[in-house]
Amino acid sequence: ATCGHGCKYGECTGPNKCKCFPGFTGKTCNQDVNECGLKPRPCEHRCMNTHGSYKCYCLNGYMLMPDGTCASSRTCAMVNCQYGCEEVRGQVQCLCPSGGLQLGPNGRTCIDIDECSTGKAVCSYNRRCVNTFGSFYCKCQLGYELKYTSGRYNCVDVNECVTNIHRCNLHAECLNTQGSFQCKCKQGYRGSGFDCA
């Protein structure tokens, strides 16, 4: 089985046919399924979509049960948690719906963890980290684009000289470099390459 466009989050099962891993969809399995929009809804109260999955959380005064339902809890109501709570060995603790969120100083509301600045996020050398609320993702560095080559997705250098997005002078040559480009004035001309005289 060969899939010309590849299967980003799935496996190739036939000629250009992808079988997506749970939580992903699309012809090349490159789209995240928003489980929160599915019918029946996977969570009783609130739902937060995550990359390839989802998290359930409850309204204030309710406790999240293992099956995703929310049970009324007087203890939770008294603690006044933003995203519901859980009881651990008789202790009531407020919950955050994602590992990328942490309890704030008041112990009741959730604040974002910037994985990009704390160094928790690891992106490969040609990708940069982009923080999101409760998570992060790795994006190609400027001057690179995501392409499917030799059986996988990679960040490939954009040849600005071919795509004509360079701003080289009419009397200059465009030279492609990794992640960027240079302009060099042609013989008989002087200047920066953007201005040649």
For each residue, the residues with C-beta under 8 A, 3 or more apart:
1: 12 13 14 15 17
2: 12 15 16
3: 6 7 12 15 16 17 18 28
4: 16
5: 16 27 28 148
6: 3 12 28 148 151 152 153
7: 3 10 11 12 18 19 20 28 29
8: 24 28 29 30 153
9: 20 21 23 24 29 30 52
10: 7 18 19 20 21 24 28 29
11: 7 18 19 21
12: 1 2 3 6 7 17 18 19
13: 1 17 18 19
14: 1 17
15: 1 2 3
16: 2 3 4 5
17: 1 3 12 13 14
18: 3 7 10 11 12 13 27 28 29
19: 7 10 11 12 13 29
20: 7 9 10 24 25 26 29
21: 9 10 11 24 29 52
22: 52
23: 9 32 33 35 51 52 53
24: 8 9 10 20 21 29 30 31 32 33 52
25: 20 29 31 32 33
26: 20 29 30 31
27: 5 18
28: 3 5 6 7 8 10 18 148
29: 7 8 9 10 18 19 20 21 24 25 26
30: 8 9 24 26
31: 24 25 26
32: 23 24 25 49 51 52
33: 23 24 25 38 52
34: 37 38 49
35: 23 38 42 47 49 53 54
36: 41 42 43 47 48 49 54
37: 34 49
38: 33 34 35 41 42
39:
40:
41: 36 38 44 47
42: 35 36 38 47 54 56 68
43: 36 46 47 54 56 57 68
44: 41 56 58 68 69 70
45: 56 57 58 59 62 70 84
46: 43 56 57 58 59 83 97
47: 35 36 41 42 43 54 55 56 57
48: 36 54 55 56 57 97 98 134
49: 32 34 35 36 37 54
50: 53 54 55 98 134 135
51: 23 32 135 137
52: 9 21 22 23 24 32 33
53: 23 35 50
54: 35 36 42 43 47 48 49 50
55: 47 48 50 97 98
56: 42 43 44 45 46 47 48 64 68 97
57: 43 45 46 47 48 64 83 84 95 97
58: 44 45 46 62 63 64 70 76 83 84
59: 45 46 62 70 84
60: 76 77 80 81 82 84
61: 72 73 74 76 77
62: 45 58 59 70 71 72 73 76 84
63: 58 70 71 72 73 75 76 84 85 86 87
64: 56 57 58 68 70 84 85 86 95
65: 68 69 70 71
66:
67:
68: 42 43 44 56 64 65
69: 44 65
70: 44 45 58 59 62 63 64 65 84
71: 62 63 65
72: 61 62 63
73: 61 62 63 76 77 85 87
74: 61 77 78
75: 63 78 79 85 87 92
76: 58 60 61 62 63 73 79 81 84 85 92
77: 60 61 73 74 80
78: 74 75
79: 75 76 85 92 94 108
80: 60 77 108
81: 60 76 84 85 94 95 108
82: 60 94 108 109 110
83: 46 57 58 94 95 96 97 110
84: 45 57 58 59 60 62 63 64 70 76 81 94 95
85: 63 64 73 75 76 79 81 92 93 94 95
86: 63 64 92 93 95
87: 63 73 75 90 91 92 93
88: 91 93
89:
90: 87
91: 87 88
92: 75 76 79 85 86 87
93: 85 86 87 88
94: 79 81 82 83 84 85 103 107 108 110
95: 57 64 81 83 84 85 86
96: 83 101 102 103 110 134
97: 46 48 55 56 57 83 101 110 134
98: 48 50 55 101 134 135
99:
100: 112 113 115 132 133 134 135 136
101: 96 97 98 110 111 112 113 133 134
102: 96 110 111 113
103: 94 96 107 108 109 110 111
104: 107 108 109 110 111
105:
106: 109
107: 94 103 104
108: 79 80 81 82 94 103 104
109: 82 103 104 106
110: 82 83 94 96 97 101 102 103 104
111: 101 102 103 104
112: 100 101 131 133 134
113: 100 101 102 118 120
114: 117 118 131
115: 100 118 120 121 129 131 135 136
116: 121 129 130 131 136
117: 114 131
118: 113 114 115 121
119:
120: 113 115
121: 115 116 118 129 131 136 138
122:
123: 127 128 129 138
124: 127 138 155
125:
126: 140 141 144 155 179
127: 123 124 138 139 140 141 155
128: 123 138 139 140 141 142
129: 115 116 121 123 136 137 138 139
130: 116 136 137 138 139
131: 112 114 115 116 117 121 136
132: 100 135 136 137
133: 100 101 112
134: 48 50 96 97 98 100 101 112
135: 50 51 98 100 115 132
136: 100 115 116 121 129 130 131 132
137: 51 129 130 132
138: 121 123 124 127 128 129 130
139: 127 128 129 130
140: 126 127 128 144 145 146 155
141: 126 127 128 144 155 179
142: 128 179
143: 157 158 160 178 179 180
144: 126 140 141 155 156 157 158 179
145: 140 155 156 158
146: 140 153 154 155 156
147: 153 154 155 156
148: 5 6 28 152 153 154
149: 152 154 156
150: 154
151: 6
152: 6 148 149
153: 6 8 146 147 148
154: 146 147 148 149 150
155: 124 126 127 140 141 144 145 146 147
156: 144 145 146 147 149
157: 143 144 176 178 179
158: 143 144 145 163 165
159: 162 163 176 181
160: 143 163 165 166 174 176 180 181
161: 164 166 174 175 176 181
162: 159 176
163: 158 159 160
164: 161
165: 158 160
166: 160 161 174 181 183
167: 183 194
168: 172 173 174 181 183 193 194
169: 172 183 185 189 191 193 194 195 196
170: 196
171: 185 186 189 196
172: 168 169 183 184 185 186 189 191 193 194 196
173: 168 183 184 185 186
174: 160 161 166 168 181 182 183
175: 161 181 182 183 184
176: 157 159 160 161 162 181
177: 180 181 182
178: 143 157
179: 126 141 142 143 144 157
180: 143 160 177
181: 159 160 161 166 168 174 175 176 177
182: 174 175 177 193
183: 166 167 168 169 172 173 174 175 192 193 194
184: 172 173 175 193
185: 169 171 172 173 189 190 191 192 193 196
186: 171 172 173 189 196
187:
188:
189: 169 171 172 185 186 196 197
190: 185 196 197
191: 169 172 185 194 195 196 197
192: 183 185 195 196
193: 168 169 172 182 183 184 185 196
194: 167 168 169 172 183 191
195: 169 191 192
196: 169 170 171 172 185 186 189 190 191 192 193
197: 189 190 191
